[in-house]
Amino acid sequence: MKKYTKTVVGLVMALVVGFAFTMAQAEEAKKAPAPQATEKQEVKAMSVVMKGKIEAVGQAFILKTPEQKEYKLQGKDLKAHVGKNVQVKGMLDQATQTINVEEITPAQ
């Protein structure tokens, strides 16, 4: 009986210590700062220079590259370049595939 009591007390103590440890870890997790964004998530926009033809699609404008890739365009005076082969400089939002146009020049 004594041996059984010691075993039960030992098991109960182990459970109490394990539970306390788990609760302490849970509290630390709540206090910890949110994980930082991965490099892929951080890179939303990048500077680009692309060549292609500007096309109008309804009220929107796209740049169609020689590789047949299409990018939405945002900026001023895009309508004046519709149907022309141009070089576009701007910031590409990779999530939306939209180029915020900073400069348009005739393609060389």
N, C-alpha and C positions, 0 to 999 in steps of 0.2 A: 504494500500500500504506500509506504514512504517513497519507494522508487517511482511509483506511478504518479504521485503528487509532484515530485521534482520534475518529472518529464512534462507534465501538464503545465506547471508553472514556467518551465523553460520555453515551451511552445507559445504560451500566452505572451511572455516577454518578447519573444522574437516577432510575434505578430504586432505588438504595440510599437516596437522600434521600427519595424518596416512601415507601418501606417504613418508614424510620425515623419519618417524620412520622405515618404511619398507626398505628404501634405506640404512639407517644406519645399520640395521641388516644385509643386504646383504654385505656391506663393511666389517663388522666384520667377517662374515663367510669366506670371501676371505682371511683375515689375519690370521684366526685361523689355528693352526697346523693340519695336517692330523690326523684323528683318529688312535689311537694305535691298533695294531692287537689284536684280542681276544686271550685268553689263548689257545684255540684250534688251532689257526693258528700258534702261536709261537712255539708250541711243534711239531717240524718236525722230530726230531730224538731222540731216547731214548736208553739207554743201556739195552741190553737183554742177557739172557742166555737161549738157547733153545736146545732141543734134537730132533733128527730126522735122517733121512737117506738122504745123498747127492745123487742127480741124475743129470746126464748130459742131457741137452736139446739143441742139436746143439752145439754151442760154449758157451752156458750159463750153469750155475749151479743153482740148486734149493735145498732147504732144505724142505723135506716133513716130517711134524711132525706126531706123533701118532694120533693126532686129524684130520689128512688129510688136514691140512693147508699147503700152499706152500709159501715160501719166496725166492725171488731171492737172490743170494749170489754174493758178490764182494770181492776179496782178492787174496792172493797168495796161491799156492799149493793146490787149490781146487780139481784139477784133481786126485791127489793122494788119495783122500778120497771118490771117487765115489763108490757107492754101499755099503758104510759102515755106520753103526749107530754111530753118533757122538754127541758131545755136542759143540755147537757153542757159542762163546762170541763175541759180537760186538755191533755196533750201528744200530738200526732199523730206517730207513726212513719210517715213517708211510704213507706218501703220495704215495710212489712207492712200498711199501712192500719189500724193499731191505735191506739186512743186510750187512753192511761193516764189514767183518770178521776180528777180532783181534786175535782170538785164536781158534783152533780146537783140541779137545781131544776125545779119544774113549769114547763112552757112557758107563755109569756104569749101 
